[in-house]
Amino acid sequence: MENSDPNSTTSEDSTTLSDLVERKEGTPPAAREGDQSTTGDVEKEDEFVVRSESAKELMRDRETWYGTSYNYWTTVPSTVDGMLGGYEHITHVDLAGSAEFLAKLLPDPANRTLAIDCGAGIGRITKGLLLNCFERVEMLDTCQEHLDSAEKFIGEELFQRVTAQHCVGLQDFKPEPNKYDMFWLQWVIIYLSDTDFITMLQRFKAGLREGGYILIKDNVTKSGSMVDSDDSSITRSDLQLKQIFSRAGCQLVKEQVQRHFPRELFKVKYYVLQ
C-alpha cells in the first residue's frame, strides 16, 4: 500500500497546503529539515496521540476509516508509479538509501533470514531491497490484486524466495511469536489509527526474533498531524510518532533522515524499534 490528494488534507497546525504533496505507498515524502514539534503536539488521553478533533472523529469510526483506505487502493494501478502516487522517479534513490541504511544496521548475516514487507503492494521494496538482504521475504497488503501482480513484477526466480503473502490489514495481522528478523513498514503506518498503531507495534515486537527490528520509514510533519479523508491517512509529527513508540513499549534504537528526495516533499525518516 502506498496516499492521496493534498487538497483534501486538514492540519492541526498552521502548515499550509503549499507544504503538502500527494502521498502514496504511504506518501512519498516531505523535505523540511527543522522539526518544530513541541509537547503541545501530543494528546494525553489513552486512545489518541494526535490532538486534532476532526482526526479523532475519523479514527473512531473504524469501519469507515479502513474501508475508505481499502477502496482507495483498489483503484490504484499495479505499477511502480501507482505504488508511489506518480513519484516513480524517486524509487532508485529511495531503494539505494534504504540499502545503505540496512547494510549498517544488519552487518551479521545471521540476522538476515526472514523479513516481512508490510504494505508491500506489487513488491517494489520486496524486489528492490529485501530480497537482496534477506534469505526469505513475506509480503503483506490489503489489496489482493496488487499481491497477485507481484510474481510477474518480481520475476519467477526471485519470487521463489517469497514464502508467503498475507492479504490483510496491519490492524488485523497477528504474526507468529519470535519469527521475523525484520518488519519493514514504509509509507504505510499513515493508514493506522493511533490505537491500532500502538497495538500493532506490541504484536510485532512479540513477533521479532532475537536481534530483530521493526523498521518504519515514513513521512513526518514539522508539527501537528495532517489528515487526508480521501484515503483515510494521517501523517504525524516526529514527537507524535515517538509517543506512539513509547506507549507501545518499544525502544527507539536508531533514527535517520532520508536524503536526496525532492525538496517539495515531506521529510522522511527511518525509525528502528525493538
ABEGO torsion letter per residue (X at the ends): XXXBBAAABBBABABBAAABBBBBGGEBBBBBABBABBAAABBABAABABABAAAAAAAABAAAAAAAAAAAAAABBBBAAAAAGGAAAAAAAAAAAAAAAAAAABABAAAAABBBBBGAEAGAAAAAAAAAABABBBBBBABAAAAAAAAAAAEAAAAAABABBBBBBAAABBBBBGABABBBBBGAAAABBAAAAAAAAAAAAAABBBGBBBBBBBBBBABEBBBBAAAGBBBBBAAAAAAAAAAAGBBBABBBBBBGBBAABBBBBBBBBX
